């Protein structure tokens, strides 16, 4: 079994990581790094040691895998410590906040032999897997437009690090990391990019909405997020020469993990294909648990599930999106390739 330390013990750790780690026979959680100094808020790990710092866990624990779930501005330093110690790592997205940080960490990883995977779990959303299948099978013919949205209704700023000013906060790093990563998986790097990044909430000091347009020749990918959407909206729209596919609502795996029903059976979801007629289709089964199976296999074969190089491409597009928004202009690929 892979002896594992969970770094940070907030929502991400309890919902997106711990249920899979304790359900699998491939992992053993042997400790937690927590500022609260206690693991008693989750009975499944109430008896494991709690460490105050990464350094303490590195020197006192036999763990070989560190799962970093802390706020994004802490990832770089924690990753660096673990990599230099030769540990394997699973880190929440975004793995790092700048391209320069990413390049340095990639160099360190190559020299240390650590396997570092980035938790881009929404590659295993059922609706995204369905989009992938529709494109591969050309059900809608040659695609022309993909719209991918991840909206919320949070008109009032909460006292959470993601919504407060600071490095790594804001909705672009949070949800944008997912949407950009999915687009890169499907289509690779775009030919050009245009973005509008917004701060619309009263007294807002970090971004709470965005529109990113990725150009692939004459084809377009629209990535959107807003904190003011209080109605049903299409999560995905895919339009091609033969018709359209529309899926409403977010993937159900997160709420099932939050309420403890994930391993009791995944909830069925449906989308709609519009061609000559209208047809309801069953969404592919999501696989957040499958990620952790692949992670264990990757540690054995010394290959990451989602690599730091892939994370670097996401961070690069985030940086370009900010530049595009600030300068109100389209940025073409040759411009960033020449940097």
C-alpha positions in Angstrom: 0.0 0.0 0.0 1.1 3.5 -0.7 1.7 5.3 2.6 0.1 8.7 2.1 0.1 12.1 3.9 -2.8 14.5 3.3 -1.5 18.1 3.3 -4.3 20.4 4.4 -7.6 19.2 5.7 -10.2 21.5 4.3 -13.1 20.9 1.8 -10.9 19.7 -1.1 -9.2 17.1 1.2 -12.4 15.8 2.7 -14.5 15.7 -0.4 -12.2 15.1 -3.4 -9.4 13.1 -1.9 -10.0 11.3 1.4 -13.1 9.3 0.3 -11.1 7.7 -2.5 -7.9 7.2 -0.5 -9.7 5.3 2.3 -12.0 3.3 -0.1 -9.0 2.0 -2.1 -6.9 -0.9 -1.0 -3.9 0.8 -2.7 -3.4 3.6 -0.2 -2.9 3.9 3.5 -3.4 7.4 5.0 -0.6 7.6 7.7 -0.9 11.2 8.6 -2.3 14.7 8.1 -0.6 18.1 7.9 -3.1 20.6 9.4 -2.9 24.0 11.0 -5.8 23.1 13.2 -3.6 20.4 14.8 -6.4 17.8 14.8 -7.9 15.1 12.5 -10.9 14.5 14.8 -13.3 16.2 12.4 -13.2 13.1 10.3 -13.6 9.7 12.0 -11.9 7.8 9.2 -8.6 9.3 10.0 -9.1 10.3 13.6 -6.2 8.1 14.8 -3.5 9.1 12.5 -0.7 11.5 13.5 -1.2 15.2 12.7 1.9 17.2 11.7 2.2 21.0 11.9 4.4 21.4 8.8 5.6 19.6 5.6 9.1 19.6 7.0 8.0 17.8 10.2 6.1 15.1 8.2 9.0 14.6 5.9 11.4 13.9 8.8 9.0 12.0 11.0 6.8 10.0 8.6 7.5 7.0 6.4 5.0 8.3 3.8 6.0 8.2 0.1 3.1 10.1 -1.3 2.1 13.6 -0.3 -1.4 14.9 -1.4 -1.3 18.7 -1.4 -4.8 20.3 -0.9 -3.8 23.6 0.6 -4.6 27.1 -0.8 -3.0 27.6 -4.2 -0.4 30.1 -3.0 1.1 27.5 -0.8 1.6 24.8 -3.5 4.9 26.0 -4.9 6.8 25.9 -1.6 5.2 22.6 -0.5 5.8 21.0 -3.9 9.4 22.1 -3.8 10.0 20.6 -0.4 8.5 17.3 -1.3 10.3 17.1 -4.7 13.7 17.9 -3.1 13.0 15.1 -0.5 12.3 12.6 -3.4 8.6 12.1 -2.5 5.8 11.5 -4.9 3.1 14.1 -5.0 -0.5 14.7 -6.0 -1.2 18.4 -6.0 -4.5 20.2 -6.4 -4.9 22.5 -9.4 -3.5 25.0 -10.1 -0.2 23.2 -9.3 1.6 26.6 -9.4 0.7 30.2 -10.1 3.2 31.3 -12.7 5.0 29.9 -15.7 8.3 30.6 -14.0 7.4 28.6 -10.9 6.2 25.7 -13.1 9.4 25.6 -15.1 11.5 25.5 -12.0 9.4 22.7 -10.4 9.5 20.7 -13.6 13.3 20.9 -13.6 13.5 19.9 -10.0 11.2 16.9 -10.6 13.3 15.7 -13.5 16.4 15.8 -11.3 14.8 14.2 -8.3 12.8 11.3 -9.9 9.6 12.2 -8.0 6.3 11.5 -9.7 4.2 14.6 -9.5 0.5 14.4 -10.7 -1.9 17.3 -10.9 -5.5 16.7 -9.7 -7.3 17.8 -12.8 -10.2 15.5 -11.8 -12.8 17.1 -14.1 -11.2 15.2 -17.0 -13.3 12.4 -15.5 -16.6 14.3 -15.4 -19.3 12.2 -17.1 -20.4 15.0 -19.4 -16.8 15.8 -20.4 -16.3 12.1 -21.2 -19.5 12.2 -23.3 -18.2 15.2 -25.2 -14.9 13.4 -25.8 -16.8 10.4 -27.2 -19.1 12.5 -29.4 -16.1 14.2 -30.9 -14.2 10.9 -31.5 -17.2 9.3 -33.1 -18.1 12.5 -35.1 -21.7 12.1 -34.1 -22.3 15.7 -34.8 -20.1 15.8 -37.9 -17.2 18.3 -38.0 -17.5 20.4 -34.9 -17.6 24.2 -35.1 -18.4 25.6 -31.6 -18.0 24.3 -28.0 -19.4 26.3 -25.1 -18.3 25.2 -21.7 -19.7 26.9 -18.6 -19.1 26.6 -14.9 -21.4 29.1 -13.1 -22.4 29.8 -9.5 -24.8 32.0 -7.7 -22.5 33.8 -5.1 -23.4 37.5 -5.4 -22.0 38.2 -1.9 -18.3 37.7 -1.1 -17.7 34.9 1.4 -14.9 34.7 3.9 -13.0 32.1 2.0 -9.5 32.3 0.7 -10.6 31.8 -2.9 -12.8 34.9 -2.7 -10.4 37.2 -0.8 -7.5 39.2 -2.3 -4.3 37.3 -2.6 -2.1 35.2 -4.8 -4.0 32.3 -6.3 -7.4 33.5 -5.4 -10.2 34.2 -7.8 -12.5 32.2 -10.1 -10.0 32.1 -13.0 -7.5 30.0 -11.1 -10.3 28.0 -9.4 -12.7 27.1 -12.2 -10.7 28.4 -15.2 -8.1 25.8 -14.5 -10.7 23.1 -15.1 -12.2 24.6 -18.2 -8.9 25.4 -19.9 -7.5 22.0 -19.1 -10.5 20.3 -20.6 -10.2 22.4 -23.8 -6.5 21.6 -24.1 -7.2 17.8 -23.7 -9.8 18.0 -26.5 -8.2 20.3 -29.0 -4.6 21.2 -27.9 -3.2 24.7 -27.9 -5.4 27.3 -29.7 -4.2 29.5 -32.5 -5.3 32.6 -30.6 -7.0 33.7 -27.4 -9.2 36.5 -26.3 -10.4 37.0 -22.7 -12.5 39.3 -20.5 -11.9 38.8 -16.8 -14.3 40.5 -14.4 -14.7 41.6 -10.8 -18.4 42.5 -10.5 -19.3 41.8 -6.9 -19.6 44.8 -4.5 -16.3 45.5 -2.8 -14.7 42.7 -4.9 -10.9 42.5 -4.9 -10.5 39.4 -7.0 -12.0 38.1 -10.2 -15.5 36.5 -10.0 -16.2 35.9 -13.7 -14.6 35.4 -17.1 -15.1 34.8 -20.7 -12.3 33.2 -22.6 -12.5 32.6 -26.4 -10.1 30.1 -27.9 -9.5 30.1 -31.7 -8.9 26.9 -33.6 -8.9 28.2 -37.2 -12.5 29.2 -37.9 -13.7 27.0 -34.9 -14.3 28.5 -31.5 -14.3 27.4 -27.9 -16.1 29.6 -25.4 -15.2 29.2 -21.7 -17.4 31.1 -19.3 -18.0 31.5 -15.6 -20.1 33.9 -13.5 -20.9 34.4 -9.8 -24.4 35.7 -10.7 -26.2 32.8 -12.4 -29.2 31.6 -10.4 -30.9 29.5 -13.0 -30.4 26.3 -14.9 -27.8 26.7 -17.6 -26.1 24.4 -20.2 -22.9 23.0 -18.8 -21.8 22.0 -22.3 -23.0 22.9 -25.8 -21.3 21.2 -28.8 -22.4 22.3 -32.2 -21.4 20.7 -35.5 -22.4 20.3 -39.2 -24.9 17.5 -38.4 -26.5 18.9 -35.2 -26.0 19.9 -31.6 -25.5 18.3 -28.1 -26.6 20.1 -24.9 -26.1 19.0 -21.3 -27.6 21.0 -18.4 -26.2 21.1 -14.9 -22.9 20.1 -13.3 -21.5 16.6 -12.9 -23.1 14.9 -9.9 -19.9 13.3 -8.4 -19.0 16.3 -6.2 -22.4 16.4 -4.3 -22.3 12.6 -4.0 -18.9 12.8 -2.5 -20.0 15.6 -0.1 -23.0 13.7 1.2 -21.2 10.3 1.3 -23.3 8.5 -1.3 -20.6 8.3 -4.1 -19.8 4.6 -3.5 -23.4 3.6 -3.2 -23.9 4.1 -6.9 -23.4 7.0 -9.3 -26.4 9.1 -10.2 -27.7 8.8 -13.8 -27.5 12.0 -15.9 -28.8 12.8 -19.4 -28.1 15.2 -22.2 -29.8 15.9 -25.5 -28.7 15.5 -29.1 -30.5 17.6 -31.7 -30.2 16.3 -35.3 -33.0 15.5 -37.7 -34.9 14.6 -34.5 -34.3 15.1 -30.8 -32.8 12.3 -28.8 -32.0 12.0 -25.1 -28.7 10.3 -24.4 -27.3 8.9 -21.2 -24.2 10.7 -20.0 -21.1 8.5 -19.6 -20.3 7.4 -16.0 -17.9 9.8 -14.3 -14.7 8.5 -12.8 -13.1 10.5 -10.0 -12.3 7.2 -8.3 -10.7 6.0 -11.5 -8.2 8.9 -11.2 -6.9 7.4 -8.0 -6.6 4.0 -9.5 -4.5 5.5 -12.3 -2.5 7.5 -9.8 -1.5 4.3 -8.0 -0.6 2.6 -11.3 1.4 5.7 -12.3 3.4 5.7 -9.1 4.3 2.1 -9.8 5.3 2.8 -13.4 6.8 6.2 -12.6 4.4 8.1 -14.9 2.1 10.9 -13.7 -1.6 10.9 -14.5 -1.7 14.6 -15.3 1.9 15.9 -15.8 3.5 19.2 -14.6 4.1 20.0 -18.3 0.3 19.8 -18.9 -0.2 22.0 -15.9 2.3 24.5 -17.3 0.2 24.9 -20.4 -2.9 25.7 -18.3 -1.0 28.3 -16.3 0.4 29.8 -19.5 -3.1 30.3 -20.9 -4.3 31.8 -17.6 -1.4 34.3 -17.9 -2.3 35.0 -21.5 -6.0 35.5 -20.6 -5.0 38.1 -18.0 -2.9 39.9 -20.5 -5.7 39.8 -23.1 -8.2 41.1 -20.7 -6.0 43.9 -19.4 -5.0 45.0 -22.9 -8.4 44.3 -24.5 -6.9 42.5 -27.5 -6.6 39.1 -29.2 -3.3 37.3 -28.6 -2.1 35.1 -31.4 -0.1 31.9 -30.8 3.0 33.1 -32.6 3.2 35.9 -30.0 3.5 33.6 -27.0 5.7 31.0 -28.8 8.3 33.8 -29.4 8.5 34.7 -25.7 
